[in-house]
Amino acid sequence: MMRSISTLGLVAALAVGCSATPVPPARMASADAAVQSAREAGAERSPEASRHLTLAEDELGKAKMLNSEGKTDEAEAALTRAQSDAALAAALAREADQRAKSVTPIQPVPATQPAPGP
């Protein structure tokens, strides 16, 4: 009797562990695309943007690992963080790019000569 209860408990635990639906491939692809978009925006060239790009890449890797382990809820949370960090990295990269373009060197004003008198 004890053995059948143990077996039943093991089967139930396996069923619960295997019942987790993996993260939809489209959701994973969306996070991948967000990270790629941040790279294309030049996030690697700005220190602040680069920091968030690294966080996004780390969270994306974590999400893939958690998804493969069947930890769908945790994987979804990591994907959300990855997309948020990637979006922030892209925005910071665009801002840094715009700031660099808007800075123009100050040209010295030539000295003016007094107008000739009448």
C-alpha positions in Angstrom: 0.0 0.0 0.0 2.8 2.4 0.9 4.6 1.7 -2.3 1.5 2.4 -4.4 1.0 5.8 -2.6 4.7 6.7 -3.3 4.3 5.7 -6.9 1.1 7.7 -7.2 2.9 10.7 -5.6 5.8 10.4 -8.1 3.4 10.2 -11.1 1.5 13.2 -9.9 4.7 15.2 -9.4 5.9 14.3 -12.8 2.5 15.2 -14.4 2.5 18.6 -12.7 6.2 19.2 -13.7 5.5 18.3 -17.3 2.3 20.2 -17.7 3.9 23.6 -17.9 3.3 25.0 -21.4 6.5 26.4 -22.8 6.8 30.1 -23.7 5.4 30.5 -27.2 8.1 30.8 -29.8 6.7 34.1 -31.0 7.2 35.6 -27.5 10.8 34.4 -27.5 11.4 35.8 -31.0 9.9 39.1 -29.9 12.4 39.4 -27.1 15.3 38.4 -29.5 14.1 41.1 -31.9 14.1 43.7 -29.2 17.7 42.9 -28.3 18.7 42.9 -31.9 17.0 46.3 -32.4 18.9 47.7 -29.5 22.2 46.5 -31.0 21.2 48.1 -34.4 20.4 51.4 -32.6 24.0 51.5 -31.5 23.5 50.5 -27.8 27.1 49.1 -27.7 28.5 52.6 -28.4 26.9 54.3 -25.4 28.1 53.3 -21.9 24.6 53.6 -20.3 22.8 51.9 -23.2 25.4 49.2 -23.3 24.8 48.4 -19.6 21.1 47.9 -20.4 21.8 45.9 -23.5 24.0 43.5 -21.4 21.1 43.2 -18.9 18.7 42.4 -21.7 21.0 39.8 -23.1 21.5 38.2 -19.7 17.7 38.1 -19.0 17.1 36.6 -22.5 19.6 33.8 -21.8 18.0 33.2 -18.4 14.6 33.1 -20.0 15.7 30.5 -22.5 17.2 28.4 -19.8 14.1 28.6 -17.6 11.9 27.8 -20.5 13.9 24.7 -21.2 13.5 23.7 -17.6 9.8 24.1 -17.8 9.7 27.1 -15.5 7.3 29.0 -17.8 6.2 31.7 -15.4 9.8 32.6 -14.5 10.8 32.5 -18.1 7.9 34.9 -19.0 9.1 37.3 -16.3 12.7 37.2 -17.5 11.4 37.8 -21.1 9.5 40.9 -19.9 12.7 42.2 -18.2 14.7 41.5 -21.3 12.3 43.4 -23.6 12.2 46.3 -21.2 16.0 46.5 -20.9 16.4 46.2 -24.6 13.8 48.9 -25.3 15.6 51.2 -22.8 19.0 50.4 -24.4 17.7 51.3 -27.8 16.1 54.6 -26.5 19.3 55.5 -24.7 21.4 54.7 -27.8 19.1 56.9 -30.0 19.3 59.7 -27.5 23.1 59.5 -27.3 23.2 59.6 -31.1 21.0 62.6 -31.3 23.0 64.4 -28.7 26.2 63.8 -30.6 24.6 65.1 -33.8 23.2 68.2 -32.1 26.5 69.3 -30.7 28.2 71.7 -33.1 31.5 73.3 -32.5 31.4 76.9 -31.6 33.0 79.0 -34.3 34.9 82.0 -33.1 33.3 85.3 -34.1 35.7 87.3 -36.2 36.7 90.7 -34.7 34.8 93.5 -36.3 36.6 96.5 -37.6 35.1 99.9 -36.8 33.3 101.4 -39.7 35.3 104.1 -41.6 34.3 107.6 -40.5 32.7 110.1 -42.9 
